Amino acid sequence: MALVFIKYGIDHPAEKIKLATAKADDDVVLLQNGVYWLLDSVETKTKGKISVLREDLLARGYAEDLSKHPLIDYHGLVKLIEKQERFIG
């Protein structure tokens, strides 16, 4: 089990690898410019459970209804960090 941070946009090769290798019991969090993956059908690129940092989505001018995935705040992010054994940033 791991927490996978996706913080760069859809053209970043390392993010593509992290998404492709995430397992079903991993939590994948889209934050910073990683929220742009929502525009590229991120759910087809990973088996992990996807969450989106609400503040970063809103900071980039998108409405909350853009995401089909759960929106979390910083408190929710801390809970995920505490839950998982390791993280991949």
mmCIF file of the C-alpha atoms, coordinates in Angstrom:
data_MODEL
# 
_entry.id   MODEL 
# 
loop_
_atom_site.group_PDB 
_atom_site.id 
_atom_site.type_symbol 
_atom_site.label_atom_id 
_atom_site.label_alt_id 
_atom_site.label_comp_id 
_atom_site.label_asym_id 
_atom_site.label_entity_id 
_atom_site.label_seq_id 
_atom_site.pdbx_PDB_ins_code 
_atom_site.Cartn_x 
_atom_site.Cartn_y 
_atom_site.Cartn_z 
_atom_site.occupancy 
_atom_site.B_iso_or_equiv 
_atom_site.pdbx_formal_charge 
_atom_site.auth_seq_id 
_atom_site.auth_comp_id 
_atom_site.auth_asym_id 
_atom_site.auth_atom_id 
_atom_site.pdbx_PDB_model_num 
ATOM 1  C CA . MET A 1 1  ? 0.000   0.000  0.000   1.00 0.00 ? 1  MET A CA 1 
ATOM 2  C CA . ALA A 1 2  ? 1.322   3.405  -0.956  1.00 0.00 ? 2  ALA A CA 1 
ATOM 3  C CA . LEU A 1 3  ? 0.290   7.002  -1.289  1.00 0.00 ? 3  LEU A CA 1 
ATOM 4  C CA . VAL A 1 4  ? 1.149   8.291  -4.756  1.00 0.00 ? 4  VAL A CA 1 
ATOM 5  C CA . PHE A 1 5  ? 1.436   12.046 -5.290  1.00 0.00 ? 5  PHE A CA 1 
ATOM 6  C CA . ILE A 1 6  ? 0.779   13.288 -8.819  1.00 0.00 ? 6  ILE A CA 1 
ATOM 7  C CA . LYS A 1 7  ? 1.887   16.912 -8.809  1.00 0.00 ? 7  LYS A CA 1 
ATOM 8  C CA . TYR A 1 8  ? 2.994   17.609 -12.380 1.00 0.00 ? 8  TYR A CA 1 
ATOM 9  C CA . GLY A 1 9  ? 0.920   17.951 -15.531 1.00 0.00 ? 9  GLY A CA 1 
ATOM 10 C CA . ILE A 1 10 ? -0.023  15.406 -18.161 1.00 0.00 ? 10 ILE A CA 1 
ATOM 11 C CA . ASP A 1 11 ? 3.161   15.858 -20.201 1.00 0.00 ? 11 ASP A CA 1 
ATOM 12 C CA . HIS A 1 12 ? 5.450   14.712 -17.372 1.00 0.00 ? 12 HIS A CA 1 
ATOM 13 C CA . PRO A 1 13 ? 6.876   11.202 -18.037 1.00 0.00 ? 13 PRO A CA 1 
ATOM 14 C CA . ALA A 1 14 ? 7.481   10.318 -14.362 1.00 0.00 ? 14 ALA A CA 1 
ATOM 15 C CA . GLU A 1 15 ? 3.830   10.976 -13.532 1.00 0.00 ? 15 GLU A CA 1 
ATOM 16 C CA . LYS A 1 16 ? 2.748   8.614  -16.329 1.00 0.00 ? 16 LYS A CA 1 
ATOM 17 C CA . ILE A 1 17 ? 4.913   5.886  -14.803 1.00 0.00 ? 17 ILE A CA 1 
ATOM 18 C CA . LYS A 1 18 ? 3.599   6.500  -11.270 1.00 0.00 ? 18 LYS A CA 1 
ATOM 19 C CA . LEU A 1 19 ? -0.001  6.287  -12.483 1.00 0.00 ? 19 LEU A CA 1 
ATOM 20 C CA . ALA A 1 20 ? 0.625   3.150  -14.531 1.00 0.00 ? 20 ALA A CA 1 
ATOM 21 C CA . THR A 1 21 ? 2.325   1.312  -11.659 1.00 0.00 ? 21 THR A CA 1 
ATOM 22 C CA . ALA A 1 22 ? -0.142  2.248  -8.898  1.00 0.00 ? 22 ALA A CA 1 
ATOM 23 C CA . LYS A 1 23 ? -1.979  -0.769 -7.527  1.00 0.00 ? 23 LYS A CA 1 
ATOM 24 C CA . ALA A 1 24 ? -5.627  -1.072 -6.530  1.00 0.00 ? 24 ALA A CA 1 
ATOM 25 C CA . ASP A 1 25 ? -4.827  -0.643 -2.827  1.00 0.00 ? 25 ASP A CA 1 
ATOM 26 C CA . ASP A 1 26 ? -2.789  2.539  -3.450  1.00 0.00 ? 26 ASP A CA 1 
ATOM 27 C CA . ASP A 1 27 ? -4.173  6.028  -2.935  1.00 0.00 ? 27 ASP A CA 1 
ATOM 28 C CA . VAL A 1 28 ? -3.393  8.436  -5.776  1.00 0.00 ? 28 VAL A CA 1 
ATOM 29 C CA . VAL A 1 29 ? -3.680  12.140 -4.965  1.00 0.00 ? 29 VAL A CA 1 
ATOM 30 C CA . LEU A 1 30 ? -3.792  14.767 -7.696  1.00 0.00 ? 30 LEU A CA 1 
ATOM 31 C CA . LEU A 1 31 ? -2.314  18.002 -6.344  1.00 0.00 ? 31 LEU A CA 1 
ATOM 32 C CA . GLN A 1 32 ? -0.631  21.116 -7.688  1.00 0.00 ? 32 GLN A CA 1 
ATOM 33 C CA . ASN A 1 33 ? -0.531  20.823 -11.512 1.00 0.00 ? 33 ASN A CA 1 
ATOM 34 C CA . GLY A 1 34 ? -1.465  17.161 -11.184 1.00 0.00 ? 34 GLY A CA 1 
ATOM 35 C CA . VAL A 1 35 ? -5.113  18.239 -11.176 1.00 0.00 ? 35 VAL A CA 1 
ATOM 36 C CA . TYR A 1 36 ? -4.778  18.689 -14.949 1.00 0.00 ? 36 TYR A CA 1 
ATOM 37 C CA . TRP A 1 37 ? -4.873  14.891 -15.227 1.00 0.00 ? 37 TRP A CA 1 
ATOM 38 C CA . LEU A 1 38 ? -8.621  15.204 -14.694 1.00 0.00 ? 38 LEU A CA 1 
ATOM 39 C CA . LEU A 1 39 ? -8.780  16.604 -18.229 1.00 0.00 ? 39 LEU A CA 1 
ATOM 40 C CA . ASP A 1 40 ? -7.077  13.457 -19.571 1.00 0.00 ? 40 ASP A CA 1 
ATOM 41 C CA . SER A 1 41 ? -9.333  10.711 -18.140 1.00 0.00 ? 41 SER A CA 1 
ATOM 42 C CA . VAL A 1 42 ? -6.957  9.813  -15.317 1.00 0.00 ? 42 VAL A CA 1 
ATOM 43 C CA . GLU A 1 43 ? -9.158  6.908  -14.221 1.00 0.00 ? 43 GLU A CA 1 
ATOM 44 C CA . THR A 1 44 ? -8.174  5.012  -17.399 1.00 0.00 ? 44 THR A CA 1 
ATOM 45 C CA . LYS A 1 45 ? -4.475  5.354  -16.562 1.00 0.00 ? 45 LYS A CA 1 
ATOM 46 C CA . THR A 1 46 ? -4.317  3.882  -13.054 1.00 0.00 ? 46 THR A CA 1 
ATOM 47 C CA . LYS A 1 47 ? -5.749  1.174  -10.837 1.00 0.00 ? 47 LYS A CA 1 
ATOM 48 C CA . GLY A 1 48 ? -5.251  3.298  -7.703  1.00 0.00 ? 48 GLY A CA 1 
ATOM 49 C CA . LYS A 1 49 ? -7.992  5.104  -5.774  1.00 0.00 ? 49 LYS A CA 1 
ATOM 50 C CA . ILE A 1 50 ? -7.915  8.705  -6.983  1.00 0.00 ? 50 ILE A CA 1 
ATOM 51 C CA . SER A 1 51 ? -8.494  11.780 -4.816  1.00 0.00 ? 51 SER A CA 1 
ATOM 52 C CA . VAL A 1 52 ? -8.094  15.434 -5.766  1.00 0.00 ? 52 VAL A CA 1 
ATOM 53 C CA . LEU A 1 53 ? -6.864  18.251 -3.551  1.00 0.00 ? 53 LEU A CA 1 
ATOM 54 C CA . ARG A 1 54 ? -9.759  20.713 -3.639  1.00 0.00 ? 54 ARG A CA 1 
ATOM 55 C CA . GLU A 1 55 ? -7.657  23.830 -3.028  1.00 0.00 ? 55 GLU A CA 1 
ATOM 56 C CA . ASP A 1 56 ? -5.378  23.093 -5.984  1.00 0.00 ? 56 ASP A CA 1 
ATOM 57 C CA . LEU A 1 57 ? -8.318  22.400 -8.294  1.00 0.00 ? 57 LEU A CA 1 
ATOM 58 C CA . LEU A 1 58 ? -9.977  25.684 -7.366  1.00 0.00 ? 58 LEU A CA 1 
ATOM 59 C CA . ALA A 1 59 ? -6.683  27.621 -7.541  1.00 0.00 ? 59 ALA A CA 1 
ATOM 60 C CA . ARG A 1 60 ? -6.409  26.655 -11.206 1.00 0.00 ? 60 ARG A CA 1 
ATOM 61 C CA . GLY A 1 61 ? -9.846  28.041 -11.990 1.00 0.00 ? 61 GLY A CA 1 
ATOM 62 C CA . TYR A 1 62 ? -11.808 24.797 -12.188 1.00 0.00 ? 62 TYR A CA 1 
ATOM 63 C CA . ALA A 1 63 ? -15.116 24.101 -10.495 1.00 0.00 ? 63 ALA A CA 1 
ATOM 64 C CA . GLU A 1 64 ? -15.487 21.223 -8.069  1.00 0.00 ? 64 GLU A CA 1 
ATOM 65 C CA . ASP A 1 65 ? -17.856 19.412 -10.431 1.00 0.00 ? 65 ASP A CA 1 
ATOM 66 C CA . LEU A 1 66 ? -14.989 18.823 -12.895 1.00 0.00 ? 66 LEU A CA 1 
ATOM 67 C CA . SER A 1 67 ? -13.883 15.891 -10.754 1.00 0.00 ? 67 SER A CA 1 
ATOM 68 C CA . LYS A 1 68 ? -15.647 12.529 -10.654 1.00 0.00 ? 68 LYS A CA 1 
ATOM 69 C CA . HIS A 1 69 ? -13.276 11.603 -7.844  1.00 0.00 ? 69 HIS A CA 1 
ATOM 70 C CA . PRO A 1 70 ? -13.442 12.565 -4.168  1.00 0.00 ? 70 PRO A CA 1 
ATOM 71 C CA . LEU A 1 71 ? -12.196 16.042 -3.331  1.00 0.00 ? 71 LEU A CA 1 
ATOM 72 C CA . ILE A 1 72 ? -10.096 16.292 -0.189  1.00 0.00 ? 72 ILE A CA 1 
ATOM 73 C CA . ASP A 1 73 ? -8.747  19.196 1.809   1.00 0.00 ? 73 ASP A CA 1 
ATOM 74 C CA . TYR A 1 74 ? -5.402  19.335 3.614   1.00 0.00 ? 74 TYR A CA 1 
ATOM 75 C CA . HIS A 1 75 ? -6.896  17.550 6.611   1.00 0.00 ? 75 HIS A CA 1 
ATOM 76 C CA . GLY A 1 76 ? -7.951  14.712 4.315   1.00 0.00 ? 76 GLY A CA 1 
ATOM 77 C CA . LEU A 1 77 ? -4.461  14.624 2.827   1.00 0.00 ? 77 LEU A CA 1 
ATOM 78 C CA . VAL A 1 78 ? -2.939  14.236 6.286   1.00 0.00 ? 78 VAL A CA 1 
ATOM 79 C CA . LYS A 1 79 ? -5.312  11.322 6.963   1.00 0.00 ? 79 LYS A CA 1 
ATOM 80 C CA . LEU A 1 80 ? -4.117  9.592  3.780   1.00 0.00 ? 80 LEU A CA 1 
ATOM 81 C CA . ILE A 1 81 ? -0.483  10.171 4.761   1.00 0.00 ? 81 ILE A CA 1 
ATOM 82 C CA . GLU A 1 82 ? -1.120  8.610  8.158   1.00 0.00 ? 82 GLU A CA 1 
ATOM 83 C CA . LYS A 1 83 ? -3.014  5.660  6.603   1.00 0.00 ? 83 LYS A CA 1 
ATOM 84 C CA . GLN A 1 84 ? -0.444  4.524  4.062   1.00 0.00 ? 84 GLN A CA 1 
ATOM 85 C CA . GLU A 1 85 ? 2.820   2.731  4.840   1.00 0.00 ? 85 GLU A CA 1 
ATOM 86 C CA . ARG A 1 86 ? 4.882   4.658  2.293   1.00 0.00 ? 86 ARG A CA 1 
ATOM 87 C CA . PHE A 1 87 ? 4.567   7.372  -0.277  1.00 0.00 ? 87 PHE A CA 1 
ATOM 88 C CA . ILE A 1 88 ? 5.773   7.948  -3.794  1.00 0.00 ? 88 ILE A CA 1 
ATOM 89 C CA . GLY A 1 89 ? 6.259   11.610 -4.607  1.00 0.00 ? 89 GLY A CA 1 
# 
